[in-house]
Amino acid sequence: MRAFFVPSILIFDDISNSLLKIFTMKRLSILIISILFFSLQGACKPSNKNNKEIETIAQKEQSPVQTESINGLKKAYFASGCFWCVEAIYESVIGVKDAISGYSGGTVDNPTYQNHKDHAEAVEVIYDPELISYSQLVDVYFGSQNITQINGQGPDRGTSYRSIIFYQNEDEKKIIDDKISQLNKELEGEKVAAHVLPFQKFWKAEQYHQNYERNNPGNPYIQNVSIPRLNKFKKKHPELLKEKQNH
């Protein structure tokens, strides 16, 4: 019996050592792959230089266009990824009477969904300043996005989805600049990706884009991107929500 027992232990030890080596190599491989992934992710992060250059030129050469108040209601303009998402977020906010999907920030006249070139998907927010301030609308903007993502939000990538806050006067610009400055301090190294442009013109998008989230609740994009983004915002800022909510 002993003659067979000792070799069994030796064989068991050999197997254990082999398994330990395989396990160690596997963990090492995973670690190396993880390091490479995050290194490449950082290396491949898009540059915001071009957007900032455009911002600098626009702020220097363009005067902001001030929209008129109608029946006490004001307008504000924001771009933050897909306009379906942004429209739904602002329509959930107290004091907001309407949010309209469209295009802004570019130079092409009469942009369309198929051809809006240098415009970004944007939203016109019609609001009651007696119920919500412009400063709070800017809080909604930053509170409902990944503030460091360049040229996109979530799965939507490209300049059409870049983040822009449009100001119509110097008071609005100061509110935006102060909030960005504070956020940059909190980020400790990273920077807010949104660029700040003087408002020029807003082009309303095609009718089928309006109230898209509300009219197409079963759409896979709405289910998997728009609604989760909306609910994340609602959880973060319950104090800014209208009483009746569908999600």
C-alpha positions as CSV (number, residue, x, y, z in Angstrom):
1,M,0.0,0.0,0.0
2,R,2.8,2.5,0.9
3,A,4.6,1.8,-2.3
4,F,1.6,3.3,-4.2
5,F,0.8,6.0,-1.6
6,V,4.0,8.0,-1.9
7,P,3.9,8.3,-5.7
8,S,0.3,9.4,-5.5
9,I,1.3,12.3,-3.2
10,L,4.1,13.2,-5.7
11,I,1.7,13.1,-8.6
12,F,-0.9,15.2,-6.6
13,D,1.8,17.7,-5.8
14,D,2.9,17.9,-9.5
15,I,-0.7,18.5,-10.6
16,S,-1.3,21.1,-7.9
17,N,1.9,23.0,-8.9
18,S,0.9,22.8,-12.6
19,L,-2.6,24.1,-11.8
20,L,-1.1,26.9,-9.6
21,K,1.1,27.9,-12.5
22,I,-1.8,28.0,-14.9
23,F,-3.9,30.0,-12.5
24,T,-1.1,32.4,-11.9
25,M,-0.4,32.8,-15.6
26,K,-4.1,33.3,-16.3
27,R,-4.3,36.1,-13.6
28,L,-1.2,37.7,-15.0
29,S,-2.6,37.6,-18.5
30,I,-5.8,39.2,-17.3
31,L,-3.8,41.9,-15.5
32,I,-1.7,42.6,-18.6
33,I,-4.8,42.8,-20.9
34,S,-6.5,45.1,-18.4
35,I,-3.5,47.4,-18.3
36,L,-3.3,47.5,-22.0
37,F,-7.1,48.1,-22.4
38,F,-7.1,51.1,-20.0
39,S,-3.8,52.4,-21.5
40,L,-5.3,52.3,-25.0
41,Q,-8.5,53.7,-23.8
42,G,-6.7,56.7,-22.5
43,A,-4.5,57.0,-25.6
44,C,-7.5,56.8,-27.9
45,K,-9.6,59.4,-26.0
46,P,-10.6,62.0,-28.6
47,S,-9.1,65.5,-28.4
48,N,-11.2,68.5,-27.5
49,K,-8.7,70.9,-29.0
50,N,-10.6,71.5,-32.2
51,N,-13.8,72.2,-30.3
52,K,-12.0,74.6,-28.0
53,E,-10.4,76.5,-30.9
54,I,-13.9,76.9,-32.5
55,E,-15.2,78.1,-29.1
56,T,-12.4,80.7,-28.8
57,I,-13.0,82.1,-32.3
58,A,-16.8,82.2,-32.0
59,Q,-16.6,84.0,-28.6
60,K,-14.3,86.5,-30.1
61,E,-16.0,87.1,-33.5
62,Q,-19.7,86.4,-32.9
63,S,-22.2,88.3,-30.9
64,P,-24.8,86.2,-29.2
65,V,-28.4,86.5,-30.5
66,Q,-30.9,87.2,-27.7
67,T,-34.3,85.6,-28.2
68,E,-37.5,87.4,-27.2
69,S,-39.6,86.4,-24.3
70,I,-43.2,85.4,-25.2
71,N,-45.9,85.6,-22.6
72,G,-43.2,85.6,-19.9
73,L,-41.5,82.5,-21.2
74,K,-37.9,82.4,-22.1
75,K,-35.8,80.1,-24.3
76,A,-32.5,78.3,-23.6
77,Y,-30.4,76.1,-25.9
78,F,-28.4,73.0,-25.1
79,A,-26.6,70.2,-27.0
80,S,-25.7,67.0,-25.1
81,G,-25.7,63.9,-27.2
82,C,-28.9,62.6,-28.9
83,F,-31.7,65.1,-28.8
84,W,-34.2,62.4,-28.0
85,C,-32.6,62.0,-24.6
86,V,-32.1,65.7,-23.9
87,E,-35.6,66.6,-24.9
88,A,-37.1,64.0,-22.5
89,I,-34.8,65.1,-19.6
90,Y,-35.8,68.8,-19.9
91,E,-39.5,68.0,-20.3
92,S,-39.4,66.3,-16.9
93,V,-38.2,69.5,-15.2
94,I,-40.4,71.9,-13.3
95,G,-41.0,75.2,-15.1
96,V,-40.2,73.8,-18.5
97,K,-43.2,74.2,-20.8
98,D,-41.7,72.5,-23.9
99,A,-38.4,71.1,-25.2
100,I,-38.0,71.0,-29.0
101,S,-35.4,68.9,-30.9
102,G,-33.3,70.5,-33.6
103,Y,-29.9,71.5,-34.8
104,S,-27.5,74.3,-33.8
105,G,-23.9,75.3,-33.5
106,G,-23.0,75.0,-37.2
107,T,-23.0,77.1,-40.3
108,V,-25.2,75.2,-42.8
109,D,-28.7,76.6,-43.5
110,N,-31.7,74.4,-43.3
111,P,-30.0,71.4,-41.8
112,T,-31.8,68.0,-41.8
113,Y,-31.3,64.8,-39.9
114,Q,-29.6,63.3,-43.0
115,N,-27.5,66.4,-43.7
116,H,-26.8,68.7,-40.8
117,K,-23.0,68.7,-41.3
118,D,-21.3,70.8,-38.7
119,H,-24.4,71.3,-36.5
120,A,-24.9,69.4,-33.3
121,E,-28.2,67.8,-32.3
122,A,-29.6,70.4,-29.9
123,V,-32.7,71.2,-27.9
124,E,-34.7,74.5,-27.5
125,V,-36.0,74.7,-23.9
126,I,-39.0,77.0,-23.3
127,Y,-39.3,77.7,-19.7
128,D,-40.9,79.9,-17.1
129,P,-38.2,81.9,-15.2
130,E,-40.6,82.4,-12.3
131,L,-40.5,78.6,-11.7
132,I,-37.0,77.7,-12.7
133,S,-33.9,79.8,-13.3
134,Y,-31.4,79.6,-16.1
135,S,-28.8,78.6,-13.6
136,Q,-30.9,75.6,-12.6
137,L,-31.3,74.7,-16.3
138,V,-27.5,74.6,-16.5
139,D,-27.4,72.4,-13.4
140,V,-29.8,70.0,-15.2
141,Y,-27.5,70.0,-18.2
142,F,-24.4,69.0,-16.3
143,G,-26.4,66.7,-14.0
144,S,-27.7,64.6,-16.8
145,Q,-24.5,63.8,-18.8
146,N,-21.0,62.5,-18.6
147,I,-19.4,65.9,-18.3
148,T,-15.9,64.7,-19.5
149,Q,-17.0,62.8,-22.6
150,I,-15.8,64.5,-25.8
151,N,-17.9,64.5,-29.0
152,G,-20.7,62.4,-27.7
153,Q,-22.7,61.0,-24.8
154,G,-22.9,57.3,-24.0
155,P,-23.0,55.2,-27.2
156,D,-23.6,58.2,-29.4
157,R,-20.3,59.3,-30.8
158,G,-19.3,62.0,-33.3
159,T,-19.4,65.8,-33.6
160,S,-23.2,65.7,-34.2
161,Y,-23.4,64.6,-30.5
162,R,-20.9,67.0,-29.0
163,S,-21.7,68.9,-25.9
164,I,-22.5,72.7,-26.3
165,I,-24.1,75.2,-24.0
166,F,-25.3,78.3,-25.9
167,Y,-25.5,81.7,-24.2
168,Q,-27.6,84.6,-25.3
169,N,-26.0,87.3,-23.1
170,E,-23.1,87.9,-20.8
171,D,-25.1,87.0,-17.7
172,E,-25.7,83.6,-19.0
173,K,-22.1,83.2,-20.1
174,K,-20.9,84.1,-16.6
175,I,-23.3,81.5,-15.1
176,I,-21.9,78.8,-17.4
177,D,-18.3,79.8,-17.0
178,D,-18.6,79.8,-13.2
179,K,-20.2,76.3,-13.1
180,I,-17.6,74.9,-15.5
181,S,-14.8,76.4,-13.4
182,Q,-16.2,74.8,-10.2
183,L,-16.7,71.4,-11.9
184,N,-13.1,71.4,-13.3
185,K,-11.8,71.9,-9.7
186,E,-13.8,68.9,-8.6
187,L,-12.6,66.8,-11.5
188,E,-9.0,67.1,-10.3
189,G,-7.2,66.8,-13.6
190,E,-9.9,66.1,-16.2
191,K,-11.9,68.9,-17.8
192,V,-15.5,69.5,-18.7
193,A,-15.9,68.6,-22.4
194,A,-18.7,71.0,-23.2
195,H,-17.8,74.1,-25.2
196,V,-19.6,77.4,-24.7
197,L,-20.9,79.2,-27.8
198,P,-22.7,82.4,-28.4
199,F,-26.2,81.4,-29.6
200,Q,-26.8,82.2,-33.3
201,K,-29.8,80.2,-34.6
202,F,-31.8,77.1,-33.9
203,W,-33.3,74.9,-36.6
204,K,-36.2,72.8,-35.6
205,A,-35.8,69.1,-36.5
206,E,-38.2,67.0,-38.5
207,Q,-41.6,66.4,-36.8
208,Y,-41.0,62.7,-36.2
209,H,-38.1,63.6,-33.9
210,Q,-40.4,65.7,-31.6
211,N,-41.4,64.0,-28.3
212,Y,-39.7,60.9,-29.7
213,E,-39.2,59.2,-26.3
214,R,-42.9,59.7,-25.4
215,N,-44.2,58.6,-28.7
216,N,-41.9,55.6,-29.1
217,P,-41.6,54.0,-25.7
218,G,-40.9,50.5,-27.2
219,N,-38.0,51.6,-29.4
220,P,-34.9,49.7,-28.4
221,Y,-32.8,52.9,-28.2
222,I,-35.3,54.5,-26.0
223,Q,-35.5,51.5,-23.7
224,N,-31.8,50.9,-23.4
225,V,-30.3,54.5,-23.6
226,S,-32.8,57.3,-23.3
227,I,-35.0,56.0,-20.4
228,P,-32.0,54.8,-18.3
229,R,-30.3,58.2,-18.8
230,L,-33.6,60.0,-17.8
231,N,-34.0,57.9,-14.7
232,K,-30.4,58.4,-13.7
233,F,-31.0,62.2,-13.8
234,K,-34.3,61.9,-11.9
235,K,-32.6,59.9,-9.1
236,K,-29.9,62.6,-9.0
237,H,-32.2,65.7,-9.0
238,P,-35.6,64.7,-7.6
239,E,-36.1,68.3,-6.4
240,L,-36.2,69.6,-10.0
241,L,-38.9,67.2,-11.3
242,K,-42.5,67.8,-12.1
243,E,-44.9,66.0,-9.9
244,K,-46.3,63.7,-12.6
245,Q,-43.7,61.4,-14.1
246,N,-44.2,58.5,-16.5
247,H,-40.9,56.6,-15.6
